[in-house]
Amino acid sequence: MGTTVFDSILFRDMFGTGEMRAIFSDDALIRRYLEVEAALARAQSRCRLIPREAAEAIGHAADTMRIDHDRLRRETETVGYPILPLVHQLTEAAGEAGRYVHWGATTQDIMDTASVLQIRAALGILRRDLGELRAILAAGARKYRDTPMAGRTHLQQALPITFGYKLAVWHSSVVRHIERLEQASPRVLVGQLSGAAGTLASIGDGGLEMQRLFCEELGLGQPTITWHVARDGFAEVAVLLGLITGTLGKIATDIMVMSSTEFGEVSEPFVPGRGASSTMPQKRNPVASELMLAAAKAVRQQVAAMLDGMIHDFERATGPWHLEWLALPESFLLTAASLANAGFMLGGLVVHEDRMRHNLHLSHGLIVAEAVMMAAAPQLGRQRAHDIVYDACRVAIDRGSGLADVLVAVPEIIGALGGTEMIRHRCDPANYLGLSGAMVDRALEASADKHAAP
């Protein structure tokens, strides 16, 4: 039985995905350690530091050995790290070649490089999921490009926008996250092989060439210098996950408010029983959005831990390194779950356009008071136009009448706008959408250019 939401049979698929769990599972991590040890042996054989036959034997043992997990756990608890206990088993499995296992390396070399391999696989999943989410949002932005709705600031109706415009704003953040992921990868996906204090003293003059071949074996970049205590690369990954889940949390917040009874503008996809209440049969709670918001808040805490963990002492840390073992897997699991929920929710989002129109007219035209003011300003001056419309708004609110009904009795506004019909035209929210549509087009065109297939 699990003890956290990440391994719980009840909650694990709400706070992670099977695909991402597979990357960060114990078995996968141990296999990564062995993969790194085998790559080290191959690189060293290419440098003629160890016999080719020994490298082949080590690689075969790493691929086929049966791991004694109980022994590995016991020895790891004693040593404090899993590499030396694993090296013991690999050495035994490799037979005579075992004396060449882990030649010149240090524990952190193996663990850091294995973590990079995990991160590479995990970022591949996120890149795919972000791309799918980008496509969903782009399609929605096109579909609802001209669907008017109330724009809101400070939880009050402000000016009309379109739902496509809102989706395009979300889409733009996702596009930037894809760019950030691509830009961060070369900085992060580098190997670690530097020896005990990072100087490669155990190898000597050929150390940098061996390091280059080691990284080449694993398809990783070669670092310019040791990063045992320079943890900005891993911290950057954590911050990127915080940014991604932050965007998804913002989307979730909007969706949850818009799906409330009083708004009723959208609904999460209907699945029988999903979001149901044990006592209230009418409930359809926005479960996906709730999980997205929870993930954003949880990853934010792990970002803080990773930033704290950057402060290592001297050439090998006495604790901050361990924070990464906690924070990175959990952050990736939460991010994967949030993206999965976002894909499900936005991919099947139910949009109630009639309710958007209804809400847009709740203020009886007050939402476009700015439109009247700006139209009258060229003739009356901005301040005079503002004062007249401001007074008209107060009258409309007190009477409970429409803004247009008040303004058609104001001679100055009639003259400035050119008649009562123009007043009513200006007071229709659908006629004051600004450049919402043009901005949607611009955002989608820019995204298409950046992500066009080569």
N, C-alpha and C positions, 0 to 999 in steps of 0.2 A: 504494500500500500504506500502511496505517496505521502509526503509530508508538506509539500508546498504546492501552489497552484501549477507549477511547471511540470511536476511529475504526478500530480493527482489524476486518478482515472475520471474524476468528476469535472475538473476544471482545465486540464492541460490543453485541450483544443480551443479553449476560450482565451488563453494567455500564451499561446504558442501554436505552431503547426508541426505536424509530423515530419515534414520535410526539413524544417529548421532544427527540430530536436535531433534528427538523425546526424546532422553535422556536428552538434555539440554533445552527443552522447559519450559516455565513458569509452565504449568500444571504439567509436570513431576517433576519439582523441588518442587512445593508445595506438591505434593503427597509424595515425599521423606521426606520432613519436617514432614508430618503427620505420615509416616511410622516410623520415628525415635522417635517421641513422643509416639506412641503406644508401640514401643519396650521398651522405658524407663519405661512406666507404667507396662508392663509385668514383666520386671526385678525387679522392686520395689515390685511387689506383690509376686514374688518368695522369696524376702528377708523379706517379711512381713512388709514392710514399708507402704504399702497402701493395702486396702482390694482387694482380688481377683476380687470381683464383680465390683469394681471401674475400675480395669485394663481392664476387659472385656468390660465395658461400654465405656471407652475411646477408645479402639481398634475398637469397632463397630462404634462409632461416626467418628473416623478417616477414616474408610473405606466408610462410607455412607453419610457423611455430604455434603451439598451443599454449596460451597464456594461463598461468596459475593466478587467477584473479584474487583469491584469498591471500596468497603469499604476497602478491603485489600490494594489496591494501595494507597488510600488516607492516610490511617494510616501509611503505610510504609514510605511514603514521610515525614510524620511528625516525626515518631520515628527515622528513619534512617536505620531501619532493619525490615525484614518482620516477625520475629518470634513472638514478643509480639502481633502484630495485629492478627496473625494466632492463637495464643494461646487464644485470646479473643473469636474467633469464635468456636474453638474446645471446650473451656470450656462451652460455651452456648449449643453446640450440645450434650455434654456429660451429661447434666442435673446435678443431685446431685453429680455424680462422677467428675464433672468438677473441684471441689476444689482440686483434686489430679493431675490435668494436670500440666506437666512441673515441677514436684516436685524436688527441689534441683538442677535443671539444669540452665545453662546460655545460652544466645542466641547463642554464638559461638559454644557451644557444639552441638546444633542441626544443625546449618548451616554447620559446618565442617564435621560432620558425614554424612549429606545428600550429601555433595560434594564427600565424599569418595565413597558412594554408586553409584553416577553418574560416578565417575572415574572407579570403578570396571566394570560397564556395558560397558563403553566406551573402556576400555582396552580389554575387551572380543572381541569386534568388531575388534579392531586393530590386536589382536592376530590371529584371523581368517583370516583377509585380508593379513597380513604378511605371514601366512602359505600358502595361495593361491599364492601369488607372489613368494614365495620361490619355489614352485612346478613349476610355469611357467618358471622361470629362470633356474631351474635345467634341465627341459626338453629341453630348448633352448641350454644350454651348452652342453648337450649330442649330440643333433642333429648337432650342428656346431662345435663340438670338433676339427675337422681337416680342417675347412674352413679357408684358409689363407686370411689375410688382412693386411693392413699397420698399424703397431703400430705407434703412434704419440706422440712426446714430444715437448713442446713449440710450438704446432701447426705445427710442421714440421714432415715429415716422419722420423721415427727413425729406427726401426727394425720390421721385420714381426712378427705378432702374429696370433692367430686364433680368429674368432668371438666367438667361444665357450669359449675361455679363457676370453674374455672381459665380457661375460655374467656370467661366474663363479666368476669373481671378484665382480660384482654387487651382485650376489647371496650370497657371503660370508658376505657382509655387512648386508643383510637382515637376515641371520642366526644369526648374533651377536645381531641385534635388538630384535629378538625373545628371545634370552637369556637374554638380558638386561631387557626386559619386565617381564620375569619370575622371575628374581632376584630382581627386584624392588618391585614386588607386595607385598611380606610380610612386607616390610618397609613402604609401602604406605597405604595398606588396613587395617588400624587400626581405631578403633572408637575414639571418643572424648567425654568424660564425666568427667568433672573435677570441675564444679562450677565456681563461679564468678572470683576468682583469681587463679584457677587451683588447689586448695588444698583440694577440696571435704569437706570443713568445714561444709557445709550445711547438709551433710549426717552423718559425724562422723565416728566412728570406723568401721562401715560396708560399708564404701564408696567404697573400692577397690573391695570387693566381688560384690557389686551392679554393679560396672563398668564392672567387668568380665561377669556377667550375661547379662548386656546390650549389650556388644559386641557379646556375644554368640547368643543372639536373632537375631542379624543382620548378623551373619556369618562373623564377622570381628575379627581381632586380637585385643588383649588388649594392649594398650601402656604401656611401663614401667613407664612413667611419662607424665605429661601434655605436649601437643605440641601446645598450643594456640599461642605461639610466636616462636616456633621452626618450621619453615616452609620449612625445607629442603626436606621433603617428597613430597610436592606438587611441589616444585621447581625441584626435580628430575624428576617428571612426565613431566614437561614442557621441560626440557633439553632432555629427551628421545624423545619427539615429535619433537624437533628441530633436533635431530640426524636422525630420520626416514625421515623427509622431506628433510633434507640435502642430504641424500643418493639419494632420489628420484629426487631432483634437479640436482644432478650430472648426473644421468642417463638421465634425460630430456635434459641436455645440450649436452651430447654426441649424443643423437638421433637427436636433432635439427640440429647440425652441419653435421652429417652423412647423413641427409635427404636433405641437401641443394643441389641445382642444380649441383654445381661443384663437389660434392662428390657423391651423388645419390646412396649411399650404402644401405639405408633402407628407408622405408616409413611407416608412421602410417597406421593403418587399413583404408581401403576405406569405407566411408559411404557417400551416395549421399548428396551433399551439405555441408558436414563437411569441415571446413577450406577453404571455398570458399571466393572469393573476389567479391565485388560489381561491380568492373570494369574490372578485369582480369580473364577471364574464365578458364585460364590454372592453376590457383593457387590451391594448396592443402596444406594449412598451417598446421604445426604440433600443432594442438590446445591442445591436451592432454599434450604434453610436455611443452607447454607454461604455462598452468595452474599449472603443477607440479613445475615449476621453480618459479612462482609467490607465490605459497604456501610456498615454502622453505624460500623465502625472508621475507614473512609476519610472519611466525612462529618464525623466528630468532628474530624479534623485540619483540615478546611476551615473548620469553625466557629471554631477557634482562629485561623486566618488572618484570618477576617472580623473577629473581635474585635480582633485586632492592627491590622487595617486601619482601624479607627475613629479611630486616633490620627493625625489629619491636622494638618499645620502651617499656621497662619494661614488665609488665605482660599482657598488652592488647594494641594493636597498635592503633594509631590515624590516620589511613589512608592506610598504606601499605597493609593491609588485603584486602581492596577493589579492589586492582589491580588484585587479583585472580579472582574476579567475572567477570572481563573483559577478562583476558588473557586465562584462562583455557578453557572455552567453545569455544572461537574462534580458539584456537590452535587445539583442538580436531576436530572441523569441517573442518578446513583446511587440517589436516592430513588425515582425512577420505576421503576427496575429492581427495587428491593427490594419495592415495592408490587406489581409484577407477579408477582414470585416468591411473595409472600405470598398473593396471590389464587389463584394456581395451586395452591400447596401446601395451604392451609387449605380451599380449595374442594373438593379431592378427597382430603382426609386420610382415611387408613384407621385406624379406631380399633379396637383389639383389647381389647374389654371383658373377655374371659375372662382375658387376661394381667393386666389391671388388678386383677381380683379375686384372681388367684393371688398377685400381688406384695403385695396388701393383707394377705394372711395369712402372709407370709413370717416375720413375727416371732412367730407363734403367739399373737397377742393382746396382745403388749407395746405395740403401737401405740395401744391404748386403755387403758393403765394409768391415764391421767388420768381416764377415765370412771369407773373403779372408785373411785379416790381421792375424786373429787368426790361420788360417790353415798354413800360411807361417811362423809364429813366431817361432815354434820349431826349424826350420833350420836356419832362418835368424836372429833371435832375435826379440823381440817385437818391439823395436824402429825402427830398420831397415825396418821391414815389414810394420810398420805404415807409415814411410816416403815414401816408394815406392808406397803403395796403395793411400796415400794422393796425391802424384803427379799424379798418374793415374786418380784419381777422377777429379782433376783440368783439365786435358787434355780432359776427357770425357765430362765435362760440356762445355768447350770451343768449342769442335767440335760438340757437340750435338749427340755424339755416345754412344753406350753401354759400360759399364765398362769392360765387358768381351772382347770386341773388342780391347780395349786398352791394357788390361793385357796380351793377347795372344802374344803381341809383346815385352814383358818384359822377357828376359831370366831368371832372378833371380826368378821370380814368377813361370815360367814354371817349373824350376828345383825344387823349393820348394814344388809345389803342385803335381808334377808328370805328367805333360802334359797338353795340351790345353783342353782336355775333362774335366779334373778335375777343370780347371778354370771355364768353363761354368757351371759345376755342382754347384760349390760354388757360382756362381753369380745368381743362380735361387732362388728367395725368398722363394719358397715353401720348399726348402731344409734347411732352417735356421729358424725353428720355436721354437728352444730351447726346453724347457720342457712344452710347452703350454698344450699339451694333457695330460701329466702325472699330471700336476697341476690341470686340470679340474677333472680328475678322483679322485685325492686326496681330493679335496674340496667337491665333491659330496659324496664320501664315508664317510667323516667325518660328513657331514650334515645328511646322512641317519642314521648313528649310533646315533646321538644326538636326532633325531626326530622319531626314530622307535617306532611303536605302542607297548605299553606294553603287 
